[in-house]
Amino acid sequence: MPTKKNGIPKSLLADVNKAKSRLSALEKNQAALLKTKIAAIEKANASLTKELRDHVKSLNEALKKQQETIASLGKMKAAKKEKRKPSPYNLFLKDKMSQGMSMVDAVKAWKEREGGSSSSSSVRESGQSWQSPTQQY
């Protein structure tokens, strides 16, 4: 009888060695892919970070301009209010109304003070003639 050799057959060892070499090649490829992917991601991240900084900077500048505009508008409005003075007519009406006179009576007093106009007397007459028939009933 032939004697058996102890150990692993050569064909099986060759298959294992092929698998090991293929595995190491795949691991190298995977490491290279990971490096390129990571580099691309880091590059994109740096680009986005820079873009965000620029955007925030431009937003801050726009905000400062808006604040300056608002402040200047506030000053302009305050200046306009200080310059504005009431007319003599409004002062007269306010004075008469504070004395207890009605608005209509105060306007009539102003017209009389100015010398009275013919149009106001005709309005008054037409108003009285309109009211007179209702007073008869």
Buried (B, 14 or more C-beta within 10 A) or exposed (E): EEEEEEEEEEEEEEEEEEEEEEEEEEEEEEEEEEEEEEEEEEEEEEEEEEEEEEEEEEEEEEEEEEEEEEEEEEEEEEEEEEEEEEEEEEEBBEEBEEEEBEEEEBBBBBBEEEEEEEEBEEEEEEEEEEEEEEEEE
